[in-house]
Structures are given as C-alpha cells and as structure tokens.
Amino acid sequence: MSKFLAGTVCGLILSVAYVWYDIELPDWVKLPGTLQQSLRAAATDDTLFDLEAPAEMRRRALEIFFTNQARKASVLDAELGHPLMSELMRRRAQRRATVLRGLWSAYDKALEKPMLRDTLVRKHGALDNTALKRSMLLAALLEEKFLTTWIKRNHGPITETTVL
C-alpha cells in the first residue's frame, strides 16, 4: 500500500512539474516510451498523409499523431495562431454558459415563492422579475471565473443588460 501511495504522489508531483515548469524525466528513463512513440508515428505517417485513405482512418491516424507527438501538435497550433486552443476554450465556455442559461427558467420557479422572492429582492435590489433574474444571473456568472474572463476577452464587458 505504501508503494502505491508513494508512486501516486510521485506521479502527481511529476505531472505538476511537467505542466507548470516544463520539467521532464531524463531521456534514458523515457527510452521505451520514445521507441514506442516512434514506431507508432512511423506506422501512422503513411495513413495520415494518404489522401486516398478513408476519412475515418485518417482521423484515427491524427489521434495517434496528437497522442504520440503532442509537442509537434502544440507547436503547430501555436504557429497557426492557436485555433485548437481557441476552439477548446470556446467549447468549454459554451458548456458553462448552457448550464447558466438553464438557471434562467429555474429563477422563475424560485420567484414564485413569496418568502424567497422577498429575500432575493433585498439581496439584489430589483423589484421587476426580469431585472431581478438578470441580477441573479449576473451574480451566478461572476462566480464562473473562466467563463467571465472568456466573455470579457471575446465579447467585451459584462453588465446586467448584456448578461443574456
């Protein structure tokens, strides 16, 4: 059990060191993995660049390319202006926004309860249901740090009138 925990902790430390500080294991430790990656890259190279290969087969070859040559893929993404990174971020923002959008109808049910409505009116300082819901949605949005930052960068400032 102690070997398992030690290995898990060591793996966690190495993962964090790799992502945050770009620290990697020495090459001699990675030799079996490097050899395996090279063999996979050679095996997929022909399929990846074969224009006659079926799209599904080329898609699988691209997956293997990204898995085994991640550094090349990230350099390519950077050279092209980060289209993959931008799309990943857009999709995450879209998922989080969809969750928040679901709150809009949930607020209607909350406002039907008189005691809860009074508490929300005092908290948000709005009497009109639409204004109150916008204020509540803005408060929920501001708790989503990633989504808030993404919206500001891509669509400008967030206010109660632009929150929807």
C-alpha positions as CSV (number, residue, x, y, z in Angstrom):
1,M,0.0,0.0,0.0
2,S,2.8,2.4,0.8
3,K,4.5,1.7,-2.6
4,F,1.2,2.6,-4.3
5,L,0.8,5.8,-2.4
6,A,4.4,6.8,-3.0
7,G,4.0,6.1,-6.7
8,T,0.8,8.1,-6.8
9,V,2.4,11.1,-5.0
10,C,5.5,10.9,-7.2
11,G,3.3,10.8,-10.4
12,L,1.3,13.8,-9.2
13,I,4.5,15.8,-8.5
14,L,6.0,14.9,-11.9
15,S,2.7,15.8,-13.6
16,V,2.5,19.2,-11.9
17,A,6.2,19.8,-12.6
18,Y,5.8,18.9,-16.3
19,V,2.7,21.1,-16.8
20,W,3.7,24.1,-14.7
21,Y,7.5,24.2,-15.1
22,D,8.2,22.1,-18.3
23,I,10.4,19.7,-16.3
24,E,10.7,16.2,-17.8
25,L,12.2,12.9,-16.9
26,P,15.7,12.2,-18.3
27,D,15.8,10.8,-21.8
28,W,17.2,7.4,-20.7
29,V,14.1,6.9,-18.5
30,K,11.8,7.7,-21.4
31,L,13.6,5.5,-23.9
32,P,11.0,2.6,-24.1
33,G,8.2,5.1,-24.5
34,T,10.1,7.1,-27.0
35,L,10.8,4.0,-29.1
36,Q,7.1,3.0,-28.9
37,Q,6.1,6.6,-30.0
38,S,8.5,6.5,-32.9
39,L,7.1,3.2,-34.1
40,R,3.5,4.5,-33.8
41,A,4.5,7.7,-35.6
42,A,6.1,5.7,-38.5
43,A,3.1,3.4,-38.7
44,T,0.6,6.3,-38.8
45,D,2.6,8.6,-41.1
46,D,1.6,6.9,-44.3
47,T,-2.1,6.8,-43.3
48,L,-2.1,10.4,-42.1
49,F,-0.8,11.8,-45.4
50,D,-2.5,9.3,-47.7
51,L,-5.2,11.4,-49.5
52,E,-6.9,8.2,-50.7
53,A,-7.3,6.8,-47.2
54,P,-10.8,6.9,-45.8
55,A,-11.6,9.9,-43.6
56,E,-12.2,7.7,-40.5
57,M,-8.8,6.1,-40.9
58,R,-7.1,9.4,-41.3
59,R,-8.9,10.7,-38.2
60,R,-7.6,7.8,-36.2
61,A,-4.1,8.5,-37.5
62,L,-4.5,12.1,-36.4
63,E,-5.5,11.0,-32.9
64,I,-2.4,8.8,-32.8
65,F,-0.3,11.7,-34.0
66,F,-1.6,14.0,-31.3
67,T,-1.1,11.3,-28.7
68,N,2.5,10.4,-29.7
69,Q,3.7,13.8,-30.9
70,A,2.0,16.2,-28.7
71,R,4.8,18.7,-28.7
72,K,4.7,18.9,-32.5
73,A,1.0,19.3,-32.4
74,S,1.2,22.2,-29.8
75,V,3.9,23.9,-31.9
76,L,1.7,23.6,-35.0
77,D,-1.2,25.0,-33.1
78,A,0.9,28.0,-31.9
79,E,2.2,28.6,-35.5
80,L,-1.3,28.7,-36.8
81,G,-2.5,31.2,-34.1
82,H,-3.9,28.7,-31.6
83,P,-7.1,27.6,-33.5
84,L,-7.3,24.3,-31.5
85,M,-6.8,26.0,-28.1
86,S,-9.3,28.7,-29.0
87,E,-11.9,26.2,-30.0
88,L,-11.3,24.1,-26.9
89,M,-11.8,27.3,-24.8
90,R,-14.9,28.3,-26.8
91,R,-16.5,24.9,-26.3
92,R,-15.8,25.0,-22.5
93,A,-17.3,28.4,-22.3
94,Q,-20.3,27.3,-24.3
95,R,-20.9,24.3,-22.0
96,R,-20.7,26.5,-18.9
97,A,-23.0,29.2,-20.5
98,T,-25.5,26.5,-21.3
99,V,-25.6,25.5,-17.6
100,L,-26.1,29.1,-16.6
101,R,-28.8,29.6,-19.2
102,G,-30.7,26.8,-17.6
103,L,-30.8,28.9,-14.4
104,W,-33.0,31.5,-16.2
105,S,-36.1,29.3,-16.1
106,A,-35.2,28.0,-12.6
107,Y,-35.3,31.5,-11.3
108,D,-39.0,31.7,-12.4
109,K,-39.8,28.9,-10.0
110,A,-37.8,30.5,-7.2
111,L,-39.6,33.8,-7.7
112,E,-43.0,32.1,-7.3
113,K,-42.3,31.5,-3.6
114,P,-43.1,34.8,-1.8
115,M,-40.5,34.5,1.0
116,L,-37.7,33.5,-1.3
117,R,-38.7,36.3,-3.7
118,D,-38.5,38.9,-0.8
119,T,-35.1,37.6,0.2
120,L,-33.8,37.9,-3.4
121,V,-35.3,41.4,-3.8
122,R,-33.4,42.5,-0.7
123,K,-30.2,40.9,-1.9
124,H,-30.3,42.1,-5.5
125,G,-32.2,45.4,-5.1
126,A,-34.6,44.8,-8.0
127,L,-38.4,44.6,-7.9
128,D,-39.2,43.7,-11.5
129,N,-38.9,39.9,-12.2
130,T,-36.8,40.3,-15.4
131,A,-34.4,42.8,-13.7
132,L,-34.2,40.5,-10.7
133,K,-33.5,37.5,-12.8
134,R,-30.8,39.4,-14.7
135,S,-29.2,40.4,-11.5
136,M,-29.3,36.9,-10.2
137,L,-27.9,35.5,-13.5
138,L,-25.1,38.1,-13.4
139,A,-24.2,37.1,-9.8
140,A,-24.1,33.4,-10.9
141,L,-22.0,34.3,-14.0
142,L,-19.4,36.3,-11.9
143,E,-18.8,33.2,-9.8
144,E,-17.7,31.4,-13.0
145,K,-14.2,32.8,-13.3
146,F,-13.3,31.1,-16.6
147,L,-16.5,31.9,-18.3
148,T,-16.4,35.5,-17.1
149,T,-12.8,36.0,-18.3
150,W,-13.6,34.4,-21.7
151,I,-16.6,36.5,-22.3
152,K,-14.7,39.7,-21.4
153,R,-11.9,38.8,-23.8
154,N,-14.2,37.9,-26.6
155,H,-17.3,40.0,-26.2
156,G,-16.4,42.9,-24.0
157,P,-17.6,43.9,-20.6
158,I,-20.5,42.1,-18.8
159,T,-23.3,44.2,-17.4
160,E,-26.9,43.4,-16.3
161,T,-28.1,44.4,-19.7
162,T,-25.6,42.3,-21.7
163,V,-25.6,39.3,-19.4
164,L,-28.1,37.4,-21.5
